[in-house]
Amino acid sequence: MTATSLPLVLIPGFMCDARLWHAVQPALATRGPLILCSPLQGDSIEAMALHVLPQLPEQCHLIGFSMGGYVARHLAAIAPERVRSLSLLNTSARASSVEEVQRNQQQIRMLQTFPYRGQTRTALQRAVHPAHPEREALLDLLQSMSLDLGVERFRQQLGVIRADGHAALAALRCPLLLLASRDDQMRTLQETRNMQAAAPHAVCHILDDCGHMSVLEQAERVSQLLLDFLNPGASILARTEC
């Protein structure tokens, strides 16, 4: 099996399921078989990675979005022989801040009082670019996924405390793509630049006029960047935009 025909393993982000990848599936399927991982499960990034590990074939191209990027990065570290390339979309390698942990724990405590009805519209507003023409439909999709995944999955994912991963990122030797959005309100460009500083061999691209949910907001552009990256002869490998 050639590198270009290897399976592509797609790991979703926080409170997302396979619907996250719906818009990019047709294009990515032209590169190789797709393995859509189940929603993240576990009380830590390490536990989530171990849950995904049995789904990895002997060799694959690994693609992780947001929290799924943390999981994908850990998988590349513990099973490097299986990961031919790693693509990290709208993610980070920084540790959870004290403020984030406190805020998440407060939300978890509130679940004891208030019924869970999925992530609120207000919370989700930050995930999609305010000028996106299909913003309301995308927010509906995000809310539907979070509602379908349920309160226990929400509590579990919200309770995950992320450790700093820049040293582990620097140790990776597989081809690496970093994809960020200029208008991402959930992840900063500085976080992406810090990742590239840790792994100077990475190919890095920034999407303009795009919020956090890049695979939904700019599916065609994201698909093309991924396909170009997975094509060893593409000139994109010599460029960086971060």
C-alpha positions in Angstrom: 0.0 0.0 0.0 1.4 3.4 -1.0 1.5 6.4 1.3 -1.2 8.1 -0.7 -3.6 5.2 -0.4 -3.2 4.7 3.4 -6.2 5.1 5.5 -7.0 8.6 6.9 -8.0 8.4 10.5 -10.1 11.4 11.6 -10.5 12.3 15.3 -13.2 14.7 16.2 -13.1 17.6 18.7 -15.0 18.5 21.9 -18.6 17.3 21.8 -18.4 16.4 18.1 -19.2 13.2 16.3 -18.7 12.0 12.7 -21.0 14.8 11.4 -18.1 17.1 12.0 -16.4 15.6 8.9 -19.4 15.4 6.6 -18.4 18.3 4.3 -14.8 17.1 3.9 -15.4 13.4 3.5 -16.0 13.3 -0.3 -12.7 15.0 -1.1 -10.6 13.2 1.5 -12.0 9.8 0.4 -10.2 10.3 -3.0 -6.9 10.0 -1.1 -7.6 6.8 0.8 -10.1 4.9 3.0 -11.5 7.0 5.8 -11.8 5.9 9.4 -14.1 8.2 11.4 -13.3 7.8 15.1 -16.1 7.7 17.6 -16.6 10.7 19.9 -13.8 11.2 22.4 -14.1 9.0 25.4 -12.0 9.1 28.6 -11.2 11.4 31.5 -7.8 12.5 30.2 -6.1 13.0 26.8 -4.1 9.8 27.5 -7.2 7.8 28.2 -8.9 9.2 25.1 -5.8 8.2 23.0 -5.9 4.7 24.4 -9.5 4.4 23.5 -8.8 5.4 19.9 -5.6 3.3 19.6 -7.4 0.0 18.6 -9.0 1.9 15.7 -5.6 2.7 14.1 -4.5 0.5 11.3 -0.9 -0.6 10.9 -0.1 2.7 9.1 -2.2 5.7 8.5 -2.5 9.4 8.1 -3.8 10.9 11.3 -6.0 14.0 11.4 -7.1 15.6 14.7 -9.4 18.6 15.2 -9.3 20.8 18.3 -9.4 18.5 21.4 -8.9 15.7 18.9 -5.6 17.3 18.0 -4.4 16.7 21.5 -5.4 13.1 21.2 -3.9 12.7 17.7 -0.6 14.2 18.9 -0.4 11.8 21.8 -1.2 8.8 19.5 1.7 9.9 17.3 4.0 9.9 20.3 3.0 6.5 21.7 2.5 4.7 18.3 4.9 6.5 15.9 5.3 3.4 13.8 1.6 3.6 12.8 1.5 7.3 12.0 2.8 8.2 8.5 1.7 11.9 8.9 0.0 14.0 11.4 -2.4 16.9 10.6 -3.5 19.1 13.6 -6.5 21.4 12.9 -7.5 24.4 15.1 -5.7 22.9 18.1 -2.9 23.7 20.5 -0.2 22.2 22.6 -0.5 24.4 25.7 -1.7 23.2 29.1 -5.1 24.0 30.5 -4.9 27.3 32.5 -6.1 27.5 36.1 -8.9 29.8 35.0 -10.1 27.2 32.4 -10.0 24.4 34.9 -12.0 26.5 37.4 -14.5 27.6 34.8 -15.0 24.0 33.6 -15.4 22.7 37.1 -18.1 25.3 37.7 -20.0 24.2 34.7 -19.8 20.6 35.9 -21.2 21.6 39.3 -24.0 23.4 37.5 -25.1 20.2 35.9 -26.2 19.0 39.3 -28.8 21.7 39.4 -29.7 22.5 35.8 -30.9 19.9 33.2 -28.5 19.4 30.3 -29.9 20.5 26.9 -26.7 20.5 24.9 -24.2 23.3 24.7 -26.0 26.7 24.8 -26.3 28.9 21.8 -24.4 31.6 23.7 -21.5 29.3 24.3 -21.4 28.1 20.7 -21.4 31.6 19.2 -17.6 31.8 19.6 -17.1 28.7 17.5 -18.3 30.0 14.2 -17.2 33.2 12.3 -19.9 35.8 12.8 -20.0 36.6 9.1 -20.3 33.0 7.9 -23.4 32.8 5.5 -24.5 29.5 7.1 -23.7 30.4 10.6 -27.1 29.6 12.1 -27.2 26.2 10.4 -23.7 25.4 11.7 -24.7 26.4 15.2 -27.7 24.1 14.9 -25.4 21.3 14.0 -23.0 21.9 16.8 -25.9 22.1 19.3 -27.4 18.9 17.9 -24.2 17.0 18.2 -23.6 18.1 21.8 -27.2 17.2 22.7 -27.0 13.8 21.1 -23.7 12.9 22.8 -25.3 13.6 26.2 -24.6 14.9 29.6 -22.1 12.2 30.7 -19.9 12.7 27.6 -20.1 16.5 28.2 -19.1 16.1 31.9 -16.3 13.8 31.0 -14.8 15.9 28.2 -15.2 19.1 30.2 -13.3 17.6 33.1 -10.2 16.8 31.0 -7.1 18.8 32.1 -4.6 19.1 29.3 -0.8 19.0 30.0 1.7 21.0 28.0 2.7 19.1 24.9 5.4 21.2 23.2 8.2 18.9 24.1 6.4 15.8 22.8 5.5 17.8 19.6 9.2 18.6 19.1 10.1 14.9 19.4 7.8 13.9 16.5 9.6 13.0 13.3 6.6 12.4 10.9 5.5 15.0 8.5 3.3 17.5 10.3 0.6 20.0 9.2 -0.6 22.8 11.4 -3.9 24.4 10.3 -5.3 27.5 12.1 -7.9 30.1 11.5 -7.2 33.8 11.8 -10.5 34.6 13.4 -10.6 31.5 15.8 -12.0 32.7 19.1 -11.2 29.4 20.8 -7.5 29.1 19.8 -5.0 31.9 19.2 -2.6 32.2 16.4 0.2 32.5 19.0 -0.6 29.0 20.1 -0.1 27.8 16.6 3.1 29.7 16.3 4.3 28.2 19.5 3.6 24.7 18.1 5.6 25.6 15.0 8.5 26.9 17.0 8.5 23.5 18.8 8.4 21.6 15.5 10.1 23.8 12.9 9.6 21.1 10.2 5.9 21.6 10.3 3.9 23.0 7.4 1.7 25.7 8.7 -1.4 27.4 7.1 -3.8 30.1 8.3 -7.3 30.4 7.0 -8.7 33.9 6.6 -12.3 34.8 7.4 -12.7 31.5 9.3 -13.6 30.7 12.9 -12.8 27.7 15.0 -14.9 25.2 13.0 -12.7 25.2 9.9 -13.8 21.8 8.6 -17.4 23.0 8.6 -16.8 26.7 7.6 -14.3 26.2 4.8 -14.6 22.6 3.9 -13.3 23.0 0.4 -10.2 24.9 1.4 -9.4 22.6 4.3 -9.8 19.5 2.1 -7.5 21.0 -0.5 -4.8 21.8 2.1 -5.0 18.3 3.5 -4.8 16.7 0.1 -1.9 18.8 -0.9 -0.1 18.0 2.3 -0.7 14.3 1.8 0.7 14.5 -1.8 4.5 14.2 -1.3 5.1 16.0 -4.6 3.0 19.1 -3.8 4.8 22.5 -3.7 2.8 23.3 -0.5 5.4 21.4 1.5 7.9 24.2 0.9 5.6 26.9 2.1 4.4 28.2 5.5 2.0 31.0 6.4 2.3 31.1 10.2 
